[in-house]
Amino acid sequence: MDTTSPHRFSARQRVILLVLLGAGFMLSVDFSILNVALPQAGAGVGLGAEGLPWITSAFALPAAGCMLLFGRLADFFGRRRLFLSGMALLAAASVLGGLANQAEVMLTARALQGVATAMAMPATMALLTTTFSEASVRARVLGLRGALLSAGFAVGALVGGALVSLLGWRAAFFINVPAVVIVLVVAPFVIDESKAPERLKLDVPGATTVTGGLLAVVYAVIERSLPAGLVGVLLLIAFGLIERRSAAPLVPIRILTRPSVAWGNYAGLVIGAMEPAMIVLTTLYVQHVLGLSPFQTGLVFGIPGVASVAAGVVAGRVIGRLGYRKVLTVGLAVQGLATLPIVFLGTQTWVALVILVPALFIGFFGHVGAIVAFTVTATSDVSDEDQGLATGLSSMTGEVAVTMGTPALFAIAATQATLVSGHRLALSADVAFTLVSALLIWIGLRTRTPATAPHPSPARTAATPHLSPAQAPANRSTQSPCPATANP
């Protein structure tokens, strides 16, 4: 990275950004379009209404359960190698899903897409954070990533219905194949291999227990299975004990004790759980209570989603000036406060829309800004050799959060007799949890990581420029921040 002109990208760096950010945008569009196509896709392979959630769950289980493992494997065996392998598997799984005529084949394809995402996502993040190592530039790049992920989700919501209507549900699988082929052709020529400087032994017991534990916990949340939850908790406890005794742990305790990593991932859990759950609950509300059609609902959520793209660009620049702590907590607080008016929606359509649409504009802006700040925070103060692990942790947090938030708020809403009262109670809990969490994160991030990060990369240390006092909070150690997820 040329530190003399930190705000200008070379031609090669622009291509790298196009490849890595374009891959994330494609995944976000594809995910959103497939959500629109769920009823048609289920009918096409003989899945009834009760089986439709498994089209989503078959993806979520391996994506969340394997993210951490593949993040660490990327450090060991090469981030570019894992990224390209994940993209190749995604293309193959998408073709399989598009050709499926049986439910078992489609669910297998979705599971393989989840594995591919678990391979590609942390590797992509690690490649970005090691390629663009200077603090302010990295925050800018990650801001662009957050903006494109949000844009992909909104674009998918807006065009998904029309595309599926014209070309059928199979288009939801096939649409990303050409883009993946382009990535596979271009990436080897512009992206250098990146991995930990020393070849370490893989912690097989740790990898087995954490992957099994995460899979069991996510399954327990999706299916509301107490036995699976207990198995997951026991496996995760075993994982913690193994890591304390392992000579080469999958997740070194020193990583988890860093305030930026611990509080950053907690923030990611809150961000990823509450906002998507609010969207699902409110989507049901506007259709069943306000009487909006699916197309009208797509406009209500899609247009504010497109507008929020600017938040990613703005957040990336502001973090370099104010630090990730301020941007993260303010973004999270805006997300929570913007949900508050939605709690009081009535049954009159136009009155409700006058309240809802501005609240979504503001809330999405805060949400996207918080996503960028969360990924910067959770991957800050981490040496190059641990970037795959740190990005794997943050990516896993986002995936697990999405699977947990909606069932949790739905369970709260189910305690009430009517949809209106359930919606109000669940979103009240959303607001309270989000605002309390923002306060805790603000307090928790006051404890700074020591200025000497363990085992810093000499090249990174030499390349890190002197920062002004305004920039210092974003990069107190020899390592600069890196970001994420999200998950859109």
Disulfide bonds with the S-S distance in Angstrom:
none
